């Protein structure tokens, strides 16, 4: 799992039927000091994260496992909201 910060949302007039009812959010990856660390990307949101929240996410093969339909075409999924980071 990796950290990120929600920086926006995506409004889609059309999307794959396996994503019906699932929000798409724009995430900026961050390191443990919460410094931006890479390019923003779109992720499915299964935990109802809000704008500005620190989240953790999974990518690649693990991303579709967070959804009811494991065959959904997703590359990243928000799977939790981080309350704090102890370093």
LUMNUZA-19970 format. One record per atom (N, C-alpha, C): residue in one letter; z, y, x negated. Coordinates in steps of 0.1 Angstrom, whole numbers, plus 5000, padded with zeros to 4 digits. Each point is the difference from the previous one (the first is absolute). Layout:
<kolros>
AZYX...
</kolros>
This chain:
<kolros>
X500049884992X500050125008X500050124991X499450115005X499950124993X500450125009X500450114994X500450125007X498950095003X500250085011X499050105003X500750105009X499350115003X500450105009X498950035010X500450005013X499050035011X499650144999X498750034999X499650144999X499050045011X499749905009X499150045011X499749885009X499250025010X499649895009X498550005002X499549895005X498649985002X499849995015X499050075005X499749995014X498649935001X499949885005X498849935000X499549985015X498850045003X499549985013X499549855002X499749944989X499649865000X500649934988X500549885003X500549924989X499949855004X500249914990X500049865003X500949965011X499649915009X500949975012X501349944995X500149944989X501349944995X501050114996X499550135000X500950114996X500450085013X499649965011X500350075013X501550025001X500550125002X501450045002X500750014987X499449994988X500650014988X499750144993X501050074996X499750134994X499549994985X499250104996X499550004987X500650134994X500649994988X500650124994X499550014985X500050134996X499550034986X501350004991X499949924989X501249984992X499650054986X501050074993X499850044986X501049914992X499449914991X500949924993X500950084990X501349964999X500950074991X500749904991X500650044989X500849924991X501550015005X500949934992X501450005004X500750144999X499350094993X500650145000X499350085011X499249945009X499350065011X499050104996X499449984988X498950084995X498749935004X499150085006X498749945004X499449924988X499449895004X499649904989X498749935005X498950085002X498849945004X499350075012X498949955004X499350075011X500549965014X500050095009X500449965014X499149895006X500549935009X499349895007X500449995014X499349925008X500449985014X500649865001X501150005008X500749875002X500449995015X500149875004X500449985014X501550015000X500650055011X501450035001X500649905011X500949914995X500649915009X501550035002X500550114994X501450035001X500350145006X498950075005X500250135006X500550114991X499450004988X500350104990X499650145004X500750104996X499650145004X499550084988X499450115003X499550094989X501150044990X499749984987X500950044990X501049894996X500149895007X500949904997X499649924988X501049954993X499849924988X500049855005X498949934997X499849875006X499749904988X500049875004X499549904990X498949935007X499149964992X498749945006X499649884991X499149925007X499449894993X498550025001X499349944990X498650015000X499349864998X498750015000X499349884997X500249895010X500249884996X500249885009X501250015009X501050074995X501250005008X499950105012X499150095000X499950105010X499849955014X499049915002X499849955014X501249915005X500849954991X501249925005X501050085008X499950144998X501050085007X499650025015X498749965004X499550025013X500049885008X500050015014X500049895008X498749914998X498950074997X498749934997X499949994985X500249894994X500049984986X498650014994X498950015009X498750014995X499550155001X500950095002X499650145001X499450064987X499050085001X499450064987X500850114994X501149984994X500850104994X500349974985X500150114993X500349994985X501450044997X500750085009X501350054998X500850005013X501349974999X500950005012X501350064996X500550095008X501350064999X501049905006X500949944992X500949905005X501550045001X500350124995X501450055001X500250144997X501150065004X500450144997X501150004990X499950074989X501150004990X501050115003X501249965001X501150105002X500450074988X500049924989X500450064987X499549914989X499950054988X499649924988X501150024990X500649884995X501050004990X499349964987X500050094990X499449964987X501049984989
</kolros>
